[in-house]
Structure formats: structure tokens, C-alpha cells
Amino acid sequence: MENTVKTEMSAQDIMEKFDKSSRTRTFTGVYGIVIKTLLCLFVAYVLGYTVFFLLENQLKFTSFIACIVAFAFIFYPASSKCKKKVNYIPWYDILLAVVGAACFLYHTFNFQAIVATKGSFTWEKNAVAIIAGILGVLILFEACRRVVGIPIIVVCVTFLVYAVFFFEFFIEDVVYNICYTETGVLGTPINVCSTFIIWFIVFGAFLEKTGIGEFFVNLANSVVGWSAGGPAKVAVISSALMGMYSGSSVANTVGSGSITIPMMKKTGYKSEFAAAVEAAASTGGQIMPPIMGAAAFLMSEMTGFSYTTIVIAAILPAVLYYAGIFLMVHFEAKKNGLNGLPKGTIPSFIKLLAAKWYLLIPIVVLVFAMNVYTPALSACIAILFVILVSVIAGLVKTIIIFRKDKESFKEDRAIVRFFKIYGSDQENLTPMRFVSAVESGAKSTISVAIACAVAGIVSGVLTATGLAGEVMNALVSIGSSNLVLALFLTMICCIILGMGIPTTANYVIMAIITAPILEALGVPTLAAHMFVFYFGIVADITPPVALAAYAGSAIADSSPMKTGVNATKLAIAAFIIPYIFALSPNMLFIDAVWYDVVLIIISSIIGITLLSVGLEGWLIKKVPWWQRIIAIAGGLLLIIPGWVTDVIGLAIACGLVALQILSIKKDKQKALAVGNTETVIVEDNSASESKTATDEEIQSEI
């Protein structure tokens, strides 16, 4: 019991260290009830305008941001050094929460009058609106500093300074554009967050309460736990499955890593490698359909493609990403002679599925609902199914248990006993766990919404000043003769920006600046946006700022930098796959013929396998250094679209396998020859000993 508590506390400490959104205050008793009530009312309000009644966008967005800003100051202290007293909020945070909410609610109640002043928004006529806008943005920046971090604020302020001092915008013009139009704070990012993203976050929170995370770990364990390096493969598969409902790489790393990393170390994996496996696999959760993190919803809104189209396009790249990590893990295990888990500790796949299959129903419902309804309504329907499935399954299990021992209890206490049995199972949804899920979902929305609001400011400045167009023209002229160079420059920008900015904000900024550049160079719209999306995500495992890798290293007690390097190596597919679908969009099923897709799948899998062989130095046996170089070259050739490169790469793959087989045969022949030599030596020694014995016998007779 003590070990369990220690692990849980250390996991929370790790989350707070590497994920700002986890550093929240604690409220208990009456204070806790009040805060929970406010969060539930907030979610109920969002549900109302999402499903039951319509609101104008200005009303919807401003009221949503007002609530988010207020909650940010209620939950997040000014710094990590501030003592997080239970049931305590400093007076200045209460003031910031009230003033911040009031600034945005001013727009809520006066938006028609403000809209009517378009073209004549001046200090003389709109002084209160301008002051409210400036205060609102400053308070939003402070909320962002606490919840998300400083880098995104630096980027935002840089663009604002450019707009005022270099583009020569008046202050009132800047305030009007970023505060009172749908191209700034109230733009696409906050639109998507307040309408779609919040419901998928709440859906994930409800799923977590049903124990689906543990189910996925056990399911992966039953499939691959027995094989070489089993725990690492369990980490890869379970993280991929968890990624279907969790969009945070750090949270996923800590959540599943606290289970899988100790298992990997116990099996024999080095600490750095174990942490890197979990970090790389958890980061991939943001590209794993059907949820794919918040940025995927923004992509749908910014590209005009349906969310279903984006999910379908993401399937093959996600599978290849995880296939690459899985192969690396397998070769590492074989190279170091690491075994799987004892068969006695591995659950039965059939029994596990038979006992817990119902947990998958909400995910299946979500997938089918999204083909018929809007993403928001689909998520709400899926949440309803989570509740129904949890309650019905819990009642059935409780009835089975209750019928076995009900005779030992008095009849007048039977109901009390029944609900005690129901509540004792942590997977059964009770009223308190229902409220806890809503609370968790609402709190998780705060960080995403704040990032979306600030990203909206950057988007508004880029649009209003035309800076995005200027950057686009400059880079198009550079990359017009070399698309690969343009892709490479875009990749570098995404990774650098993603080192300090959340995926959501990173995607918004890069989608405005660089995605149009790639489109102008001939890359299809969806492929261009997916390219930007991918490289914004891999920043979480790319040193020097690799938050997911550092979180994993804290659990494994390993070197953060070495963990980041290992995670980058394991996720090598993520650095290559975007180039494939940018140069050959068939991988995303864009205007694809089935046989082209099949060829791309085959060549990509063989190519990633060769890359894994080259990086790990193992195939059937140890691979010499010169063969490793050839393997990497062959892998890259297979990944580059084109039948000529595919043929050469395939020839290299066949040659490499042939060399490995010949090497094994030679080893066997050498072993056989050594064995024969030893046999001859033994026989010669026996004959010599026999002759010596005979000579001694003759001598003794004489």
C-alpha cells in the first residue's frame, strides 16, 4: 500500500514539474462543493448552447472565455513557489478572476453596439471598450503564463509590437481587431474549442473513470507481453490505444509510464531506453484516430475538410508511426537477449475481452456517430453511452454478487448493501464519480482554451497586417525550385516553435504562415496541414526541450537528454512519414487508387523496417556497421515515392536478408567445425591414454 501511494505522489509531482496545466490548487469541504458546482454549471451551459439552444457567436465565445479566464485564476497559483494552501485563493487572484471575466463579459452584453462602430472605433466614442479590451488581453496573458507558459506570450507580444510600431496600426485598431472581431481572440481556435474540443476532453475524462486505461494495458499485455521485450511492446500498444481518447503527451507518458517503465527496467531495458519508449509512444497519441488531440478539430475548421476525412487520412501514418517504434523495440530486445514476461503473469486475451468488451462500446459509437452527426453532437452521444455502459455493467455485476450473499443480510438493509457493493467497484459510475469526470474535463479544457485564445491573437495580427502573405511570398521564392527544401524549412520552424508552445497554438500559427506556402508549391491542402500538425507534435520528444521525454526520464530516473535522443531515434518514422504524404498524398487517401495505396503501405513498412535495422544494428543477428549504413540508405530509398527508388530499396532489403542468412550458415559451419575438431582432439587423447595404459600393462607383466 505504501509503495502505491509513493508511486501516485511521485507521478503527480512529475506531472506538475513538466506540465504546467497540472499545477492546480486543491479545494475540499464546502469550498470543494462550490467549485465543483461552478464547473458543472459551466459544462451544462456549454452543453446548452451546443445541443439545445442557439447563441450568436459573439455571445458564445466571449462568455466561454470569461468563464475560462476566471477558472484559470481560481485554480492556478502565480508560480510553483507559491504555497498551494488547501481552500485558499489570494485576494489578487480573486481580483484578476473578476476583472478578467468582466472585461470579456463587457463584450457579451455590448457586442451589438461595438459591432455597429466598425470603421469608427475611437477613444472618443469607445474608451470603455478599448480599456476593457486592453485589460482583457493583459489578464489573458497572465492566465496563459500560469497555465501554458511564457514562450507563446513572447511570440504573441512580438507580433503585436510589429503591428503597432512597424505596421503603424493605432492601438484602438489593434484592440478592435483582436478583441472584438472573429479574427482575433474570438477567432477559429476559440470557436473550435468552445464547440468541439471541450466535449472530446470531457469524453476522455468519463472514459478514464471507467478504467479503460488499465484495460488497454492488460489487453496489450495479453497480446505481446510474452514476446521478446514484452513490457516495451505493451507500452507501445497501450499508449496507442490510450491515444484514442487522450491528447496530452505528458499526461499519457506519466499515466501509463508509471506502470510500464518499471516493467521495462525489470525486464532488462536501460533506463533511458525504457523512458524513451514510453515518451515516443505517448506522444503519438495526438496523431492516433479517432480523437487525435485538439489540433485535429482546428484542422477541420481551417481546411474545410470534415473531421471524418481527417481521421481517415490519419490512420495509415499513425499505424506506420507505431510500427516503427514497435520494430525498434523488438530489435533492441533481440540484440540484448531480453525475454518477455512470465506466462503465468499474462492475462488471457479471450477472458479479458469477454469480461471488459463493453468498455469499447463508447469508442465504437463515437466512430459511427461522426459519420452522421457533427463532432460536438457525436462526442455528447458518446459521453451518454459511457454513462449508460458504466451504470448498466455495474448494476449487472452488482446483482450477480448481491444474489450470492444477500441471504446473510437483513432485508431492510438489502438496498444499502446493494449500493455499497456497486460503489466499491471503482469502474462503476456513481454520482460522485460523474461529478469528478465533469470536473476533470472542465479543468483540462482550461489550458487548451487559453492556448487557443492567445493563438487567436497571433492569427488576427498575421491576417490584419498581411505578414503571413509576405513570409509566404519569400519562402515560395526560396522553395519554388526545391519542394524538399521548403518542407525541411517548415519542419524546422514547427519543431522550434513547438519546443515552447502547445501543439494547438503551434498548429494555428504554422497553419497560417507555412501551410499556404506548401499549398502554393503544389502540396494538397490536407497534406500540407497534416505536415505542419505532425512536426508540431514531435517537438515534445525533440531535445533540447522534450517535455514528454523529460517526464519519462523522471519516472525512469534516467538522463533527460539521453532519453530525448533515444525518443527521437525511436520516433524516426514521425520525421519521415510527413515527407512521404507531402510528396505522395496517396498515403492520406487523397485521390488514391487502391493499388497505389497498397504499394505505398508495403514500401513504407519495408523502408521503416530497414531504418530500424540500421539504427538498432540487428535483424536476424547482429548487423555490421557497413550493412547498417546500407540498411538506412535502402530504407530511405523505399520511403521516397517512385518505383525506381522502391526497386533499388527492395533489392537492398533482399540483399541484406541474404547476407544475414549466409552469415548464420557460416556461423553454424564454424561451430560445427569447432565441434568436429574438439571431437577429434578428444578421440586422439582417448587413444593416447589407451596406448599409455596398454604399455604400462605390458611393462608390469614383464
N, C-alpha and C positions, 0 to 999 in steps of 0.2 A: 504493500500500500504506500509506504514511504517513497519507494522508487517511482511509483506512478505520479505522485504529487510533484516530486522533483522534476520529472520529465515535463509535466504540464507547465510548471512555473518557468522552466528554462525555455520552453517553446514560446511562451508569452513574452519573455524577455527578448528573445531573438526577434520576434515579430516587431516589438516596439523599437528595437535597435535599427532594423533595416527597412521598416515600413512605417512611415510617419502616421498613416491613417489608423494604426493600431494603438497609438498613444492617447488613449481616452480616459476621461475621469470616470469614477465609479459612484453610482448612486444606489442607496439602499433604503428600505423602510418606506416612509411616506414620500420622500424625495424620489425614490426609485419608481413608485407608483405614478407620481405626477409626470415624470419624464417619459415613462413607458406609454402613458395615456396620450401625451403630446405626439409622440412618434406614431402611435396607432391612428390618431386623428389625421395626421399628415398623410399617411398612406391611404386612409379612407377618402380623403379629399382628392388625392391623385386618382384613385380608383373611380371616383365620381365623375371627374371630367374626362377620364379615358373611356368609360363604358356607358355611363347613364345620362350625362348631360353635356352639352357643348359649351365651350367658353372661347371667346376670341383669344387669339394667340398672345396678344399683349397682356391680357389678364392672367392667362395661364402661366406664361413664362415668368412674369415679374413676381407673382405670388409664390411660385415654386422657388425662385432664387431667394426671396425674402425668408422663407422657412429654412432653406439650406444654410444661409449665412448665419441665422440665429442659432441653429443647431451646432454649427461649427464652433462658435464661441462658448456654447454650453458644454460641449464635450472635450474640446482640445485646449490644453493649457498653453500659455505663451511660449514655453520652452520645456525641454525634457528635464531641465534642472528644477523647474517649479515643482514643489511638493504636491503630489496628487492626493490631497486630503479627500476622504470619503464625504459625500454630501456637501461639497464646498465649491462655490464659484466666486472668484474675486469680483469686487464691485465694478472694476474696469471692464471685465468680460461681459458682465450683465449690461453695462452701458453700450459697449460695442455691438452686442447682440440686438439691443433695442433700436439703436440708431441705424445700424446696417439694415435691419428689416424695414424700418420706417422709410429709408431712402428708396428702397425698391417698391414698397407699397405706395409711396407717393405717385409713382408712375402708374400703379394699378388703378388708383382712384382718379387720376387726372390724364389718362392716356389720350382721350379724345381731344382735350384742349391742347395737349402737346403736339399731337399729330396735325392739328389744324394750323400750327405755327410753322409748318415746313417752309423753308425758304426765308423765314423772318425770325429765326430763333436767336434772340439777342439778350444782352444783360439787362437792358431797359425793360423788356417785356417778360423775360423768363428767368429772372435772377434766382428765384427759389428752386426752379427745376435744374438750373446749372449747378447750384451749390449741392443739391441733393444728388445729382449725377456724379460730381467730383468726390463727395464724401462716400457715396456708394462704391465707387471704383477703388478708392483708397482702403476702405474697410474690406472689400473683396480681396484685395492684395494681401492684407494682413491674415485673413482667413486662409488664403492659399499658402502663405508662408508656413502657417502652422500645420496644415493638413497635407499639403502636397510637397512643398519645398521651395527654395529660393530660385533655382535656375529658370523655371518657367516665368517667374516675375521679371527676372533680368531680361529675358527675351522680349517680354511684353513691353516693358518700360523702354527698351531700345527702340522698338517700332514707334511708340508714342512720341519719343523725343524726335525721331526722324520726321514724323507727321507735323509736329509743331514748329521745329526750328529749321528743317531743311525743305520740307514741302510747303512751309509757311501757311499752315492751317491756323485759323483762330481757335482759341480754347473752346469757345462755345460751339464751333463746328465739330470739333473732336468729340465733345461731350454728347452732342446730339447724335452723331453717327454711332458711337459705341454704346450709348446708354438708352437711346430712345428709338432706334430703328432695328429691324430684324437682320442687320448685317454685323452687329457687334455682340454685346453680352447676350442679347435676345436672339442670336442667330441660330444657324443649323445645329451646332453642337448641343446647346441647351434645349432646343426643340426636341431632338432625338432623345436626350437624357430624360427629360420630363415626361416623355410619351412612351418610349420603348424600353430604354436601358433599365430604368428603375424596376420594371416588372421582371426582367430576367435576373436581376440581382436578388429580388425577393424570392423568385422561384428557386434559385440556388440555395438560399437560406433555409427554405422549407425542406428541400431535398436533403440538406445536411442533417436536419433534425430526425430524419427517418433512418439514419445510419447507413446511407448509401455509400459513403466513403469507405467504411470498414468492409462493406460488401464487395466493393470493387477491388480492394486489396486482397481479400480472401479469394475472389474469383480469379484474379491474376495468379495468385499463389497456386491455385488448383490446376492451372493450365501449364505454367512454366516453372513453378517452384522446384520441381525435381531435377531440372536440366542443369547443365554446367553454368555456374554463376547465377543460379536461380533467383536469389534476392534482388539482384540488379535488374533482371528481366521483369520481376514483379513490380519494381519501381517504375520501369518504363511503361508497362501496360496499365498499371493502376493510375499513373499520372495522366496518361492519355484519356482514360475513361473519366477521371475527375475533371479533366479539362472541358468535358461536355457541359458542365454547369458552373465551373469556377473560372473567372477571368483574371485572377491575380497570380502572377508567377511566384512572388514571395510567399503569399499565404499558402499556395499549393505546395511549395518546397518545404515549408515548416510543418504543414499539416500532415502530409504523407511521409516526409523525410524523417520525422521523429520516430516513425515505425521502421521504414525501410533502410535508412542509413546505418543504424546499429546492426541490422541483419546482414547488410553487405560487409561491414567490417568484420563481423564474426565469421563470415564465410572465408575471408582472406583478402578482400579487396583493400587497397591502400585507402587511407582516409580521404586524400584529395580526389581520388577517382570516384569513391562512393558518393561524396558530396556533389561532384560534378555531374554524375549520372542523374541524381535527383533534380538538380537545378536545370539541366538541359531538358529533361522530360517534363518538368513542371512548367517551364517557360513555353513549351509547345502547346500547353493547354489553351493559350489565346488564339491558336490557329486551328483548334480542333472543333469541327462542327458538332452539334448544331448551334452552339451559343457563340463561341469564338471571341469573347470579350466585347467590351463596349464599342471599340472602334469599328467593328463589322457593321453595326447599325448605322454609324455615321457614313460608312462607305456606301450603304444602300441609298441613303438620302442624297449624298453628294454625286453619285454616279447615275442615279435614276434606275439602276437595276433593282429588281425585287430581292428581298433578303434570301428567299429560296434559291435564286440564281447564284448568289454569292456563296451560300452554303454548299451547293453542288460543286461550284468551281473550286472550293477549298478542300474537298475530300481527298483528291489524289495527292496534292502537295503535302497534306498532313500525314497521309499514310507513308509517303516516301521519307518524310522527316523522321518519323518514329522508326521506320525500318532501318534507317541509317544508324540511329542510336542503338537499336537492338543488335545490329550486326557488330558494332564496335564492342558492345558489352560481351557478346558471345566470343569474339576473337580474344579479348582480354582474358576471359575466363579460361579458354583453352590454352592460351600462352602460359598462364601461371598455374595450370593444373587445378583450378578451383571447381569444387563439386557443387551440386545442388543441395537443397535441404533434405533432411531425412524423410523418407516416405511416410513415416508414422506421424509427422507433424503437418502434413499437407492435407487440406480438406478435400473431400470428394466433390468433383465438379457437378456431377448429377445431383447429389444430395443438396449441395449448396444452392443450385439453381432451383431445385424443387421446393426448397424452404423459403427462398427470398425472391423468386421471379417477379413477384408483384411490384417490387421496388422500381422495376424498369418501365412500368406502365406509363407514368407521367412523361418520361422522355419520349416514348413512342407516340403518345398523344400529342406532344408538342410538335414533333416532326410532321405528323399528318395534319394537324391544325394549321400549320403555317402554309400549307398548300391551299387553304381555303379562306382563312381569315387574316387580318392584319397581325403583324408581330406582337403588338401590345395585347390584343384580344387573345391571341394564341397562348401567350405567357400566362394570362389570367386564367384561361381554361386549364392549362397545365397545373397551375397552383391549386385550383379546385380539385383536380384529380389527385394531387399529392395528399391533400387533406382527406379526401374520401378513401383512398387506398390505405393510408396510415390508420385511420379510425376503424375501417371495416376489418382490416387484417388484425388489428389489435383486439377488437371485440371477439373475433373468431378464436384467436389464441387464448384469450382470457376465458372464454366459455369452455374450451377444452380443458384448461387447467382447473377451472372452478368446478366442473362436473366431477372431477376426480376426488376433490376433498371437501365438497360442500356439506357433507353429512356431519363433519366434525365441528361445524359452526351452528350457532343458534339461528333460527330462521329470521328473527328480527334484525340480525346483524349481517345477513347474507349480502345485502346490497352494498354495504360499506366494505365488506371483504372483497366483493367483486371489483369495485373501483380501485381498491388498494392493489389488487393483482394487476389490473390494467395499467395503473400509473407506475408500477415498479419497473415495467419494461421501458427503457429509455427510447425505444424506437416508436412507441405509441404516442400519438399526438394528443396531448391534454390541453386544456385552456391556457395553462401557464406556458407550455412549450409553443403553443400557437402565438401567443404574445411575444415570446422570446424570438421566434422566427421573424415576425414582423419588425421587431426592434432591431435585430441583426441586419435585416435587409435595408431598413431605412438608414442606419448608421453607415453601412457600406456604401450607400448611394452618395453620402456627403462628399467624399474625396473625388469621386468621378464627376459629380455635378460642379464642384468648384473648379476642377481642371477644365471642364467643358466651357464654363463661363469665361475663364481667363483666355482660353484658346479662341473663344469667340471674339474677344477684343483684338487679338492678333489678326484674326481673319478679317475683321472690319477695317483695320488700318491698312492691311495689304490691298484690300479691294478699293478703299476710298482713295488711296494715294497712287494706285497703279503700279506700286513697287513690284508686285508679283509678275506683272507683264514685262517690266524692264529686266528682271532676273531671267525670265523665260527667254526673252529675245537673246540675251547674252549667252546663255547656256546652249540654246538651239544652234547658234552660230559656231560654238565650240564642238558640239556633238553631231552636227549635220553630216559630217564625213565619217563619223565613227560612233555608232549607236552603243557599242560596248563601253566606250569611254564615258558616254553620257550616263549609262546605267551605273558604272563604277562611281562616278562623282555623286550621283544620287544616293547610292548606298552609303558612302562616307558621310554625307550630310545627315542622313537618317540616323546612323549609329551615333554620331557625335551629339546630335540633338537629343536622342533617346537616352543618353547617359545621365541626363539630369531632369528629363521631362517625362511624365507618364505617357504610356502608349497612346492614349486617347488624344491628348494635346499634340503630341508628336505627329500623329497621323493627320490631324486637321491642318497643321502648319505646312507639312510637306505635301499634302494633297493639293493645297492651294498654290504652292511655289513650284514643286518639281513634277507632280503628276501631269499637269498640262504640257510640260516640256517633253516628257516621254511620249505623250499623245501626238504632239506636233512632229516628233521624229518617227511616227508610224506604229508605235506600240498601242494596241487596243486599250480602250478606256479601263475596262475591268482589270486587265493585266497590269496596267500602269499603277492603278491604285493598290492592287494586291502586292506589287513590288515594294511600294512605299510602306505598306502595312507590315510586311514581313520584316523588313530591316529596322523598323521602329521597335519591334518586339525583341529581336536578338540582342539589342543593347543591354538587356537585363543579364546576359551571360557573357558580355564582351568587356574584358578589362580595359581601362583601369576601374571603371565604375560598373560593376556587375552585381547588382543587388541580390538577385536570386542565388548566384554562386556564393556570395558572401554569407547569405543566410544559411545555405547548406554547409559552408565551412565552419560556421559557429556550432552547428549540431555535431559535425564530424570531428571537431577540434583539429582542423587542418589549416594549412596556409591559404589565406583568401586568394592571393594572386595565383598560386599553383592550381587552386580549384577553378578559378576563372579560365585559365589557359586550357585545362582539361575539358571544361564545359564547352568552350569554343571548338575544341577538336571534336568532341562528341557530336556537336550540333553542326558539323561541317556541311551537312545537307541543306541546312537553312540558309547558308551563304551561297549555295549553288542553284537550288531549285528555282528561286525567283528569276535568275538569268534564263533558265530553261523556258518558263512560261512567258517571259517577256519576249524572247526570240521565237518561241514556238507556242502560241496561245492554245494549241490543241489540248495541252495538259489541263487547261481550265474548261475544257469542253466548249470553247468558243469556235463556232463554225467548224466543228470537228467531225471527221468521218471516222467510223468505229475502228477501222484498221490502222489509221494514223495514231489514234489513242492507244491501241494495243502495242504498237511499235514503240511509242514513247515510254509506256509503262515498262516494257521489257528492257529497253536500252537504259532507262534511268535506274532500274533496280540493279542491273548488272554493273552499271557505272558506279553507283553508290557502294556496291559490294567491293569493287576493285579499290575504290578510295579507302574504304575501311581496312582492307588488306594492307594497303600501302602505309597507312597511318599506324596500324597496330602491329604490323610485321608478322602476321600469322594467317595461314589459310587452312591447309591440312596439317602442316608442320611449320616450323619457323621459316620465315622468308628472308633471304639475304638482302643486304641493303640495296644492291643494284636492281634486284627484282622488285623491291618496294617502290623505287623510282619509276620503273616501267609500269607498275600497277597503278600508280597515281596518274601517270600520263594516259594510260588506257581508260581509266575511269573518267577523266576529263573529256577525252575524245568521245566516249559514249554519251556523255551528258550534253555535249554540244550538238544541237539539231543538225541533221544532214546524214544521208545514207553512206557517204564516203567515210566520214568520221566514225559512224557506227560500225561499219565493216572492219576498219582498222582496229577499233577498240575491242570488237568481238574476237578478232584474231589474237590480239594481245591476251585477252582473257583465257582463250583456249590454250595458248602457248604457256601461260603461267600455270594453269592446272596441269598441263602435260609435264612441265618441269618439276612440279611438286610430286607427281606420281612417280616419275623417274627417280627423283631423289629418295623417295620412300623405298623403292625397289633396290636402289644401291645400298641404302642403309640396311635393308634386310639381308642382301647378299654379303655385306661386310660382317654383319652379325653372324650369319651362317658360316662364313669363312673363319671367323674368330672361334666360333663354336667347334668347327671341324679341327682346327689347329690345336685347340685345347684337348680335344678327344685323342688326337694322335700323340700329343705330349703325355697324356695320362696313360695311353696304351704302352708307349715306349718306356715310361717309368715303371709300369707294371711288369713288362718283360725284363727290364734290367734287374728289378727286385727279385723276380722269379729265378733269373740266372744266378744272381748272387747267392740266393738261398740254396740252389742246387749245388753250386761249387762248395758251399760250406758243408753240405751233407756229405759230399764225396770226400772232402778233406777229413771230416770226422771219422768216416769209415776207415780210411787209410790209417 
